[in-house]
Amino acid sequence: MSHETVYAIASGKGGVGKTTTTVNLGTALAEAGERVAIVDADLGMANLAGFVSLSPDSTTLYDVLAGDASIDDATYRLADNIVAVPSGTSLDEYAETSPEGLREAVDELRSQFDYVFLDVGAGISHETVLPLGLADAVILVSTPEPAAVHDSTKTLELTDRSGGSVAGLVLTRTRPDGDISHEEIADRLEVPLLGTIPEDPAARDSVYAGTPLVVFEPDGPASAAYRRLAADLTGVDVPIPSGSDESEDSDADDGSAPKRATATADSSATGSADDADGREAAHDDVSSAITEAESDS
Ligand SMILES: Nc1ncnc2c1ncn2[C@@H]1O[C@H](COP(=O)(O)OP(=O)(O)OP(=O)(O)O)[C@@H](O)[C@H]1O
């Protein structure tokens, strides 16, 4: 069966969970038996450095883009079925690379793997635009914060301009007492909501441990949400460990509104009024952030 193979994981703002999404979607699919490559296409950042031990002489994507190495030389095995292609860590090397070589490298990976995930740089630059246009589908990652949602509109426009297509939105670091319905954020951005990943301290701990979250804490709420997302996105039968709280990511379907109603009902009278005011303000913030971004462009 043919399916989308190359996904670009993109965000308008840095630090919203793009690399975490890349690593954990990839690992969840690899654990399910798919052959996966994850590529650090965020050239200035060395995002995968925590997962791959590199020496100064190691071959990286920089060498491939400079025409000095093949992509096979820059792939490092992370676990069964999954390899990573790290970008280099020295900005001197980066200056010598030609990002256009990425097209060739991605084509090569496409022929060898079932899924390729490109971790794309946030913001606007040549290195950001190219992978958006190369991918079969773009996954937009944002937190529900107004500033991140605002910047997401730029990524959507860049994707459009680069000829890419957006599969949908993944909202990360969501909280049960979230301020605005997740569906509503996706609706305002005019993209499908692919899933929500709850705030989970294990996500940060897993980075320090140099281990993907879905391996580090397989039963945790964010791990379960990443597995569910991987399954929904690809149709691959990704097992969700028993004991994980599947209700945590159920707001992908219904937004945070029902939880909000429950929280309000359980709160004291004063708390409810404050919460309601805060939510309304945050709701207005997200709505006006999107409207503002639309009028910028
Ligand atoms: N669901 C989560 N819950 C709590 N912390 C999270 C979650 N997802 C990611 N984080 C943490 O947020 C920080 C930023 O995540 P990440 O590096 O994935 O973002 P990014 O968008 O790739 O950033 P950059 O643009 O800098 O590459 C990290 O410390 C990560 O561990």
The ligand as an ORCA input file, in Angstrom:
! r2SCAN-3c Opt
* xyz 0 1
  N       4.710     17.201     26.335
  C       5.706     17.845     26.964
  N       5.627     18.081     28.297
  C       6.617     18.739     28.950
  N       7.745     19.183     28.367
  C       7.876     18.994     27.042
  C       6.869     18.319     26.273
  N       7.295     18.280     24.973
  C       8.494     18.891     24.935
  N       8.851     19.314     26.167
  C      10.085     20.020     26.541
  O      10.067     21.309     25.957
  C      11.381     21.667     25.530
  C      11.340     22.014     24.050
  O      11.002     20.834     23.321
  P      11.665     20.512     21.898
  O      13.155     20.578     21.974
  O      11.054     19.258     21.407
  O      11.121     21.770     21.098
  P      11.523     22.294     19.646
  O      10.294     22.942     19.134
  O      12.133     21.228     18.833
  O      12.629     23.379     20.014
  P      13.752     24.054     19.047
  O      13.024     24.986     18.167
  O      14.614     24.732     20.061
  O      14.421     22.969     18.320
  C      12.283     20.491     25.856
  O      12.906     20.719     27.092
  C      11.309     19.336     25.958
  O      11.773     18.317     26.803
*
